[in-house]
């Protein structure tokens, strides 16, 4: 059975880096869930403290039961660039 690869992204709706992170995941056809935290600032602080990351977006990659904190937008760009290209089996 194939693993479920997915990103969770905590954002604020007016944050330009958050918007860019969402656009990048869409452009790369990556499965993701956005958690818009505009009105949940206490919960956002909890997520920031959990991952020791002071800014948004906060990006977490999940592969089945495993999770890896990626970081913010520039970290996401680097992460996606480091992934092997998916191509045909020709």
C-alpha positions as CSV (number, residue, x, y, z in Angstrom):
1,X,0.0,0.0,0.0
2,X,1.4,3.4,-0.9
3,X,2.1,5.9,1.8
4,X,0.1,9.1,2.2
5,X,2.4,12.0,1.5
6,X,0.9,15.3,2.6
7,X,1.8,18.8,3.8
8,X,0.1,20.7,6.6
9,X,0.7,24.4,6.4
10,X,-0.3,26.9,9.1
11,X,-0.8,30.4,7.6
12,X,-2.2,33.9,8.0
13,X,-4.4,34.9,5.1
14,X,-2.6,38.2,4.4
15,X,1.0,36.9,4.7
16,X,2.7,37.1,1.3
17,X,5.0,34.1,2.1
18,X,2.0,32.1,3.1
19,X,0.3,32.8,-0.2
20,X,3.5,31.9,-2.1
21,X,3.8,28.6,-0.2
22,X,0.2,27.7,-1.1
23,X,0.8,28.6,-4.7
24,X,4.0,26.6,-4.8
25,X,2.3,23.5,-3.4
26,X,-0.6,23.9,-5.9
27,X,1.9,24.3,-8.8
28,X,3.8,21.2,-7.8
29,X,0.5,19.3,-7.3
30,X,1.3,18.5,-3.7
31,X,-1.4,17.3,-1.4
32,X,-1.8,19.8,1.4
33,X,-4.1,21.2,4.0
34,X,-4.0,24.9,4.9
35,X,-4.8,25.9,8.5
36,X,-5.8,29.6,8.3
37,X,-5.0,30.9,11.8
38,X,-6.2,34.6,11.5
39,X,-8.6,34.2,14.3
40,X,-6.8,31.4,16.3
41,X,-3.7,33.3,17.4
42,X,-3.3,31.3,20.7
43,X,-3.4,28.0,18.8
44,X,-1.0,29.5,16.2
45,X,1.4,30.4,19.1
46,X,1.1,26.8,20.3
47,X,2.1,25.5,16.8
48,X,5.0,28.0,16.6
49,X,6.2,26.8,20.0
50,X,5.9,23.1,19.1
51,X,8.1,23.5,16.1
52,X,10.3,26.3,17.6
53,X,9.6,28.5,14.5
54,X,8.5,32.1,15.1
55,X,7.0,33.0,11.8
56,X,4.3,31.9,9.3
57,X,4.0,29.8,7.2
58,X,4.9,26.7,9.2
59,X,5.2,23.7,6.9
60,X,5.1,20.1,8.0
61,X,5.5,17.1,5.7
62,X,3.7,13.9,6.6
63,X,4.5,10.5,5.1
64,X,2.2,8.0,6.8
65,X,2.9,8.1,10.5
66,X,6.1,10.0,10.1
67,X,6.3,13.8,10.1
68,X,9.1,16.3,9.4
69,X,9.0,20.0,10.1
70,X,10.2,21.7,6.9
71,X,10.1,25.4,8.1
72,X,8.8,28.5,6.3
73,X,8.4,29.4,2.6
74,X,12.1,29.4,1.6
75,X,12.6,26.1,3.4
76,X,9.7,24.7,1.5
77,X,11.3,25.9,-1.8
78,X,14.6,24.2,-0.9
79,X,12.8,21.0,0.3
80,X,10.8,20.7,-3.0
81,X,13.9,21.4,-5.1
82,X,15.8,18.6,-3.3
83,X,13.1,16.0,-4.1
84,X,13.7,13.6,-7.0
85,X,11.8,14.4,-10.1
86,X,8.9,12.0,-10.8
87,X,9.2,10.8,-14.4
88,X,8.2,8.1,-16.7
89,X,9.7,4.7,-16.3
90,X,11.0,4.7,-19.9
